[in-house]
C-alpha cells in the first residue's frame, strides 16, 4: 500500500497527495544550498626590501610561490551567515610528517572572515564552511603555498686574486661579482687604507 516517487530538488516547492477523492494538506519543501564564498580577497605582501608588488587575487589560488618573510592576508565572505567557519592549516616541514591545525574564525561586523599569517615555511590552507542547516561547502578550495627561502647574498673578488705589491701611483683594476636569489640592486666595494700614518 505504499507509493514512492523520487525527484531532484533544485528549488523550493509545495506538494499535495491525492488518491481518489482523498487529498492531503499542502506540504512545503525548502531547498537549502551548500554554503560558498561569495567574496574573496587573497593578498600576499612581499618583504619591503624586495621592492616587489603585492600579489592579489579575487579567488583562492590552488598553488602559489612566495618569498620567505612575505605576509598572507585573506578575506573571505560567505553568501549566507554560517554556524561555523574553520580554516585548516597544514604545515609541510622539510623533514617529518605534515602538521595539521584547525582555526575557528569569527566574522566581523560585515560578515567577513579575516586571517593573517607571516609565511616562513611551506603550508596549505583550506576553508571549511558549515551552514546553519548542517551543510558543508561542496567545493573544497585548497591553496598550497610554497615558501622560497631567502639565501644570503654571495660576493667574491675575481681579480686580482692574490695580494700584489704595487707602487703608490699604480692603477689597480679590481673586478668582483655578486649574486643573490632575489637579484642585486646595488653593490659596493669597500677599500681599507692600511698605509702608515
C-alpha positions in Angstrom: 0.0 0.0 0.0 3.0 2.4 -0.3 3.7 4.6 -3.3 7.1 6.2 -3.9 8.3 9.0 -6.1 11.8 10.4 -6.3 12.7 13.8 -7.7 15.7 16.1 -7.8 15.3 19.2 -5.8 16.6 22.4 -7.4 14.3 24.9 -5.8 11.8 25.1 -3.0 8.3 23.8 -3.8 5.0 22.7 -2.3 3.2 19.3 -2.8 -0.1 17.6 -2.1 -1.0 14.0 -2.4 -4.3 12.9 -4.0 -5.9 9.4 -4.0 -9.4 9.3 -5.5 -11.5 11.9 -3.5 -8.9 12.0 -0.7 -6.1 14.5 -0.6 -3.6 15.7 2.0 -2.8 19.2 3.2 -0.1 21.1 1.3 3.4 20.4 2.4 6.3 22.8 1.8 9.9 21.7 0.9 12.6 24.3 1.3 15.7 23.8 -0.9 18.9 24.6 1.0 22.0 25.3 -0.9 25.6 24.4 0.1 27.5 27.3 1.7 30.0 29.0 -0.6 32.3 32.0 -0.5 30.7 35.0 -2.2 33.7 37.3 -1.9 37.4 36.6 -1.6 40.4 38.8 -1.1 43.7 36.8 -1.3 46.8 39.0 -0.8 50.5 38.2 -0.4 52.7 41.2 0.7 56.4 40.5 0.0 59.1 41.9 2.3 59.7 45.6 1.7 63.4 45.1 0.9 62.5 43.1 -2.2 60.5 46.0 -3.7 58.0 43.7 -5.4 54.4 44.3 -6.0 51.7 42.8 -3.8 50.2 39.6 -5.2 46.4 39.9 -5.2 43.6 37.6 -6.4 39.8 37.6 -6.0 39.9 33.9 -5.5 41.9 31.3 -3.6 44.6 30.0 -6.0 45.4 26.3 -5.9 49.2 26.9 -5.8 51.4 29.9 -5.2 55.1 30.6 -4.7 56.1 33.4 -2.3 59.3 34.8 -0.9 60.2 33.9 2.7 59.1 36.7 5.1 56.0 37.6 3.0 52.7 38.1 4.7 49.4 36.5 3.8 46.2 38.5 4.2 43.0 36.6 3.5 39.4 37.9 3.5 36.5 35.5 2.9 32.8 36.4 2.9 30.3 33.6 2.6 27.0 34.0 0.8 24.9 33.3 4.0 25.5 33.5 7.8 27.3 30.4 9.0 27.2 28.2 12.0 31.0 27.7 11.9 33.9 28.7 9.8 37.2 26.8 10.2 40.4 27.3 8.4 42.5 24.1 8.1 46.3 24.8 8.0 48.7 22.0 7.1 52.4 22.9 7.6 54.9 21.0 5.5 58.2 20.8 7.2 61.3 19.9 5.2 61.6 16.7 7.3 59.0 14.7 9.1 55.2 14.4 8.7 52.9 17.3 7.9 51.4 19.2 11.0 47.7 20.0 10.8 46.0 22.7 12.7 42.4 24.0 12.5 41.5 27.6 13.5 37.9 28.6 14.2 37.4 32.1 12.7 34.9 34.7 13.8 33.1 37.1 11.4 33.5 40.9 11.6 30.6 43.3 11.6 30.4 43.0 7.8 30.1 39.2 7.9 33.6 38.7 6.6 36.3 36.4 8.0 39.8 37.7 8.1 43.1 35.8 8.5 46.7 37.0 8.5 49.9 35.0 8.8 53.6 35.6 8.2 54.9 33.0 5.7 58.1 31.3 6.9 57.5 27.7 5.7 55.5 25.6 3.2 51.9 25.1 4.1 48.4 24.6 2.6 45.2 26.3 3.7 41.6 25.0 3.3 38.4 26.9 4.3 35.7 24.8 5.8 32.2 26.2 6.0 29.3 24.8 8.0 25.8 26.3 7.3 23.1 26.7 10.0 21.4 23.8 8.3 24.4 21.5 8.8 25.7 21.6 5.2 29.4 22.0 4.4 30.9 23.7 1.4 30.6 21.3 -1.6 33.7 22.5 -3.4 37.0 22.2 -1.4 39.3 25.1 -2.1 42.9 24.1 -1.1 45.8 26.5 -1.6 49.3 25.2 -1.4 51.8 27.9 -0.6 55.5 27.2 -1.4 57.8 29.5 0.5 61.1 30.2 -1.2 63.9 30.7 1.3 65.9 33.9 1.1 69.5 32.9 0.8 72.3 35.2 1.9 74.0 37.1 -1.0 77.4 35.9 -2.2 80.2 38.3 -3.3 83.7 37.4 -4.4 86.7 39.2 -5.9 87.7 37.9 -9.4 90.9 39.9 -10.0 93.3 40.4 -8.5 93.1 37.0 -6.9 96.3 37.3 -4.9 97.9 40.1 -2.9 100.1 42.1 -5.3 102.5 44.8 -4.2 102.2 48.0 -6.2 103.7 51.5 -6.2 101.8 54.5 -4.8 100.8 55.8 -8.3 100.0 52.4 -9.9 96.4 51.8 -11.0 94.9 48.5 -9.8 91.8 47.1 -11.6 89.5 45.3 -9.1 86.8 43.1 -10.6 84.2 41.4 -8.4 80.9 39.7 -8.8 77.8 39.4 -6.5 74.8 37.1 -6.6 71.5 36.8 -4.8 68.5 34.7 -5.4 66.3 37.8 -5.4 68.6 39.9 -7.5 71.2 42.6 -6.7 70.1 46.2 -6.6 73.4 47.8 -5.6 76.9 46.6 -4.8 79.7 48.5 -3.1 83.4 47.9 -2.9 84.9 48.9 0.5 88.6 49.8 0.5 90.6 49.9 3.7 93.6 52.2 3.8 96.3 50.4 5.7 99.1 52.8 4.9 101.2 54.0 7.8 100.3 57.5 9.1 
